[in-house]
């Protein structure tokens, strides 16, 4: 149980949250019903990333990639560009896979490591689903504007940190 | 006392509540006197966010300029009311990148003070300019604000939380400007908004003159 909670905590860091909120808003923006295929792609990406980590592939610092996807998603959300569902699915699955790589389990024992990975996945899925749902429900004009404003905030934050990491 | 013990016997929840209160009372002084556990991994993110969020709030020239963006957007109406707060953070990020990379931009503080003066005057005059002019003007000033922030962005793991904090604070200042600016629907409110613009311009002039 403690390892599962550790996994949950490992997800809730600013970089992961920024990236998942961005992709969640992108998936939910303008959607009339829950984008099940994007959610499926996200789950698939998360599963593949977790399996690769479980197959003893070393976890990498993929935070710059997460921020890159967050920045691009933020710009698309702010501009309210109607991008095809296929692009959203690819972005969601790529981000989820990269996310799993950025949060490898810290425990040495296999059961604990698996519980930790499950914790990360549950937190990532729950957060994504919540954000998609919130973005979907933002149907009134001022709510849609709010989503776009949050998109611009996400893009700005991600671009600044990316620049910092690439230069220092 | 009899009443109390009867109450406890028949309602076990009351006993729990009493014990909880005693425990909290005992813990409170310890919690207040204890040093924060800075080594905890989660503390860095929260600390970074709070530092980032409060960072723009400690520069009055920055604060008034951000509020002026919101006020002007509200006075201009649709679509400027939402376009300016969307454009500003994106261009500010570009300015921030220039600051991080170290591209020399002269007189950044002058640019920030000037932004307060110009935007304040626009609000005070309730200037109605074409949308592209407003976006260009606000975008140009956003570069100065972003540059100043970019130079001060801390290195390390806290950078994401810090950047998110100060972008949200900047956006919140825009939104508060918009909220106040919506008073312009009424004649007295319009007067108040325009007076706020004049005050913002005055604060900018004080900063530019080095009087603050």
Boltz contact constraints between the chains, C-beta under 6 A:
constraints:
  - contact:
      token1: [A, 14]
      token2: [B, 45]
      max_distance: 6.0
  - contact:
      token1: [A, 14]
      token2: [B, 160]
      max_distance: 6.0
  - contact:
      token1: [A, 14]
      token2: [B, 161]
      max_distance: 6.0
  - contact:
      token1: [A, 15]
      token2: [B, 160]
      max_distance: 6.0
  - contact:
      token1: [A, 78]
      token2: [B, 86]
      max_distance: 6.0
  - contact:
      token1: [A, 145]
      token2: [B, 82]
      max_distance: 6.0
  - contact:
      token1: [A, 148]
      token2: [B, 86]
      max_distance: 6.0
  - contact:
      token1: [A, 149]
      token2: [B, 85]
      max_distance: 6.0
  - contact:
      token1: [A, 149]
      token2: [B, 86]
      max_distance: 6.0
  - contact:
      token1: [A, 152]
      token2: [B, 86]
      max_distance: 6.0
  - contact:
      token1: [A, 152]
      token2: [B, 89]
      max_distance: 6.0
  - contact:
      token1: [A, 152]
      token2: [B, 90]
      max_distance: 6.0
  - contact:
      token1: [A, 153]
      token2: [B, 89]
      max_distance: 6.0
  - contact:
      token1: [A, 153]
      token2: [B, 167]
      max_distance: 6.0
  - contact:
      token1: [A, 153]
      token2: [B, 171]
      max_distance: 6.0
  - contact:
      token1: [A, 156]
      token2: [B, 89]
      max_distance: 6.0
  - contact:
      token1: [A, 156]
      token2: [B, 90]
      max_distance: 6.0
  - contact:
      token1: [A, 156]
      token2: [B, 93]
      max_distance: 6.0
  - contact:
      token1: [A, 156]
      token2: [B, 167]
      max_distance: 6.0
  - contact:
      token1: [A, 157]
      token2: [B, 163]
      max_distance: 6.0
  - contact:
      token1: [A, 157]
      token2: [B, 164]
      max_distance: 6.0
  - contact:
      token1: [A, 157]
      token2: [B, 167]
      max_distance: 6.0
  - contact:
      token1: [A, 159]
      token2: [B, 93]
      max_distance: 6.0
  - contact:
      token1: [A, 160]
      token2: [B, 93]
      max_distance: 6.0
  - contact:
      token1: [A, 160]
      token2: [B, 96]
      max_distance: 6.0
  - contact:
      token1: [A, 160]
      token2: [B, 163]
      max_distance: 6.0
  - contact:
      token1: [A, 161]
      token2: [B, 159]
      max_distance: 6.0
  - contact:
      token1: [A, 161]
      token2: [B, 160]
      max_distance: 6.0
  - contact:
      token1: [A, 161]
      token2: [B, 163]
      max_distance: 6.0
  - contact:
      token1: [A, 163]
      token2: [B, 97]
      max_distance: 6.0
  - contact:
      token1: [A, 163]
      token2: [B, 100]
      max_distance: 6.0
  - contact:
      token1: [A, 164]
      token2: [B, 100]
      max_distance: 6.0
  - contact:
      token1: [A, 164]
      token2: [B, 153]
      max_distance: 6.0
  - contact:
      token1: [A, 164]
      token2: [B, 159]
      max_distance: 6.0
  - contact:
      token1: [A, 167]
      token2: [B, 100]
      max_distance: 6.0
  - contact:
      token1: [A, 167]
      token2: [B, 101]
      max_distance: 6.0
  - contact:
      token1: [A, 168]
      token2: [B, 155]
      max_distance: 6.0
